[in-house]
Amino acid sequence: MLRPVEWWESRGYRVRLTDSVWARQDYVAGPAQARVDDLHALLVDDEVDVIFCLWGGVGAIEMLPLIDYDLVAANPKVIVGFSDVTNMHAALLKLSGLCTFHGPGFGSFGATGREAFTLDSAADAMAKGGSGQVPRRPDDQYLRAIVPGRVSAPILGGNLDTLNHLIGTPYELDLSGAIVLFEDVDLRTINFDVMFWQMRLAGMFEDVAGIVVSDLQGCGQPDPEVVADRSLEDVLEQHLGSLGVPVIYGLPLGHGRHLASIPLGVMATLDADERTLTIDEPGVR
């Protein structure tokens, strides 16, 4: 924890670590109730402005039925994380109306492998709200427009696998009328095919306004157990290209070397013709 603490303190911020940072219970950070108690305590503490999730752990889903969503709504704070923290982003938006931030976990700051693009983007978003055009990857400017067009709508979403975990639960996001962000890491093409089929059969894609796909770090590698594999882009075209809404692929909004921090639940404009995503509203006042 020394590196991320020193990274923020060197920039003039005060950092407080909760007890759950050090807790361990098999593969999660201690009991879910203890983590929720820490969250509630941070929400009502007037000295706390920003709440970072440590990492993107699978244990976030255990917290959802224990959170006091009325308390969250009455004490809105900036909450930051991504990957499996998508569970909490979705639940907080749906049940509290809280705009949260899709951005790096606290443990990333000062860590080897995280570059200035990611860390500075997060710090800037916390201070200014995260509005403006989402930058392209500094080491690869290419973006693909799978379907052309332009639309303005609220932006929702996050980790694709995690969004599938919420289907049929009280925390499932209604994607109608939204620009939907999808990101994931190290999945085979067949995993995307199955998840997209599940979402289509559940009716989740029927009224989406647009789709933004991250760079999908490590995804689509050849699967030796599949007789005739498809390319990842073929599957994206099959499922997303047929929706009749703008779709772009390749923004740094996932598990790759570069991660731009953006607010979720605010208005955004997707222009697939120009291959841009612009966050129209800041996530903080």
N, C-alpha and C positions, 0 to 999 in steps of 0.2 A: 504493500500500500504506500510505501514511501515515495515512489516515483509519481503517481498521480497527485498525491497530496502536494508534493513540492512543485509540480507543474502549475497547479492552480494558485498556490500561495505566492509563487514567484511573480504572478500577474496581479497580485493585490487582493485576492479573494481569501475569505476564511472558509475552512473546510471542517466539517464535522462527520465523523464516521459513526454509524449506528452499531449496536451490538451484533446485529445480524451479519455484518461484514465478516466477522470472525467465526460465525457459527457453522457447524457441519452436521448434516444428518444424511448419511450415505451420499447421494449425488445432488442433494439440494442444500441450501444455506440455512439449515435449521428448520424448526417447525414453522408451518405456514402462518399460524396465529402470531408467532413472535415477529415475523416479517411484516405482517399487517399492522401489528401494534406499533412497530417502528414507523411505518408509513403514516399512520394516523397522528403520531406524535410530531412528525415533521410538518404535517399539514397545518397543525394548529400553532406551531411555533413561529412567532412574528419575525424572528431573526433569520428564518430560512426562506430563501427566494427560489432556489432551484434544487430539485431532487433528482439525482442520478442513480439509475440502476447500476449495480456493480458490473454485471455481465448480462448476457442474454439467456439466462438459464431456463430450462424446461419447468422449473418449480413455480414459475409465475402463475401458471394455470391453477395451482392449488389455492392461491390467494383470492381468486375471484369471488367465491361465495361468502367470504369473510369480510370483504371491504365494506365500509359504511359509505355508500355512494352519496347520501345526503351531506355527510361531513365533507366529502371531496368537493361537492358543488358549492358549499358554503365557504370553503377555504381553498380557492383555486391557486395552484402553484405550477410552475414549469416542471414537468416530469419527462426525463430523457432516457431513452434506451431503444434497442431494436432487436431483431431476431425473434426469439420466443417471447420477448416482452411485448410483442404484438398482441398477445392475449390481454394484457393489461391496457394497452392503448385502446383496443376495441371496447372493452368493458367500461372504461372510464368515459369514453366518448358517448357510448350508447346510454349509460345509466346516470351519468353526471353531467353530460354536455361539455366535458372538459377537453379542450384542445391540448394534446400532448406533442412531444417532439420525437421524431424518428432520427436518432443520432447515436453516437458511440457510447458504450458503457464506460463508467468511470475508470475502470481498470486499464483502458486503452491509453490514457493520458500519460505521456512520458515513457510508454512502453516501446520496446524495439519493434519495428514492423509497422507502426502507425506514423504516417508522415504529416507534415505541416498542413497539407490540404485538409485532412480530416479534422485535426485538432483545432485549427484556426476557424474552420467552418462552424464547429460546435460553439466555440467561444463567441464568435460573432453572432450566431443565432440566439444565444442566451441573452446577449446584450441588446440586440436590435430587433429580434423577433423572427428572423429567418425569411423575410420577404425578399422578392427579387428573382432573377433568373437563376435556375439551378445550373452550376457550371458543369462542363464536360470533364471527363477524365484528363488530367494534365499529360498523361503519357499515351493517350489514345483518344483523339478527337472524334472518332467515327461514331455516329449514331444511326440506327436504321429506322426508317419509317415503314412499319408494316402495313398500316392503313393511313391514308392522308386525311386531312381535315383539321378543324380548329374548334375548340370548345372551352367554355369556362364553367366550372362546377366545383363543389367541395372536393378536396382530395382526402382519401381514406386508404387504409390497407396496411401493408407491411409484409411480413414473412408469409409466403404462400402456404407452406405446410402447416403453420400455426393457425392461419385463417380456416383451414380445413378442420382443425381440431374443434373449432367452435360451432360447426354446423350442427343444428338441432339443439343447441343450448340457449339459455337466456342471453348469452353474450354475443351471439352471431350478429355480424354487422349487416345492415341493410345497405347494399351497394347501389340501390336505385338512384339514378341521377348523379352519380359520383364519378370522378376520375379516380381509378383504382390503381394503387401502387402494389406491384408484386416484386419480391426479392427472395432469393434462396441461395443455398450453397451446397456444392458437392452432391447433387442429385443426378440420377440417370434420366434420360429422356422419358423412359416409360413411367417414372414417378410423376412427371409433369402431365403426361397424357391421362393417367388415372385421376390425378387431383382435379384437372380441368373438367374431365367427364363428371366427376362427383359434383362440382360446382354448377355445371350446366344442368345436370339432372335435378339439382336442388333449386333451380330457377334463379341463381344468384347473378347471372350475367344478362338477364332479360332486359334490364333497363339501365345498364351502366352508360355513362356519358363518354368515357374514354379510358384507356389503359396505358400505364407507364410501367415498363419492365426494366429492372436494374441490369447490371452487367452479368449477373448470374455466375458469380465466381465458381469455377471448378465444375460447373454443371454441363451435362450433355456428353460426358466422356463415353467412349464405346463400352457397351455392356456385354461381356463375354457369355452371359447366360441367355442372351436374346439372339434368336436365329437370324432375323433380318431386322436390324435396328434402324430407327429413323434418326434424322438429325434433329437437334433441339429446335432449330429455326423452322423446320417443317411442322413440328407440333405447335409452335407458337402461331404459325400461319393458319393451321387447321382450326384451332380453337378460338383464337383472338381475331384473326383476319376475317372471319365470317360474321362478326358482331355488327359491322356497319358503323363503327365509331373509330375516332382517331386512336392509333396505337404506335408508340415508339419503344425502342429496345436499345439499352446500353448505357443509361445514365448511372453515375456512381452513387447508387442509393442502396447498396447491399454490403456483402461480405468481402468485397475486393479490397485492393490496396488503398483505395480512395473512397471515402464516404462523406457525402454532403448532408448536413443536418437540415431538416425541414419540419415545419409544424404540420400536424394532421388535423383535419376537421375545419380548415379554413378554405377560402376560395382560391382557386388556382386556374391558370390557363394553359392548356396543352395545345400546342401548334405543331402538328406532325409535319406540315409542309415545310416549316422552318426548323423542325426538329428541336423544339424548345419546350421546356416546362418552366413556367413562371409562377411563383407563389405570390398571389395578389394581396394577401392580408398578413400582417405580422401575427405571430402566435402569442405574443405578449403585448400588453398595453404599456 
